[in-house]
Amino acid sequence: NLIFKNTNGGGQIGIHDFASISKIKIYPNPATSSIQLECPFNNEQIEVSIFSISGIEVGKYQLTESLQSLNISNFPSGLYIVRTDDGINRSTGKFVKY
């Protein structure tokens, strides 16, 4: 159960803002040795961090293309969270490594 409280006198709550969280595409999912990361941001300085489900950062990359392959062959099997940040936009996604 969730309770939403706003402070603008009963106006709309920004639920639609949550739709912007996952703008990156990650495939294949599940993956074995590499993932393709497609990021819509136009900035050349996109930092990618990959976290295990326990919150430990297991990889850090700099994207140089809007579609780039990342090597995950040394990651143990499990669920991973991907965070991209270009200094203005931040996005998250997830994938399974098996």
HELIX and SHEET records of a PDB file:
HELIX    1   1 ILE A   15  SER A   20  5                                   6    
SHEET    1   A 3 LYS A  25  TYR A  27  0                                        
SHEET    2   A 3 SER A  34  GLU A  38 -1                                        
SHEET    3   A 3 LEU A  67  ASN A  71 -1                                        
SHEET    1   B 4 GLU A  57  LEU A  63  0                                        
SHEET    2   B 4 ILE A  46  SER A  52 -1                                        
SHEET    3   B 4 GLY A  78  ASP A  85 -1                                        
SHEET    4   B 4 ARG A  90  LYS A  97 -1                                        
END                                                                             
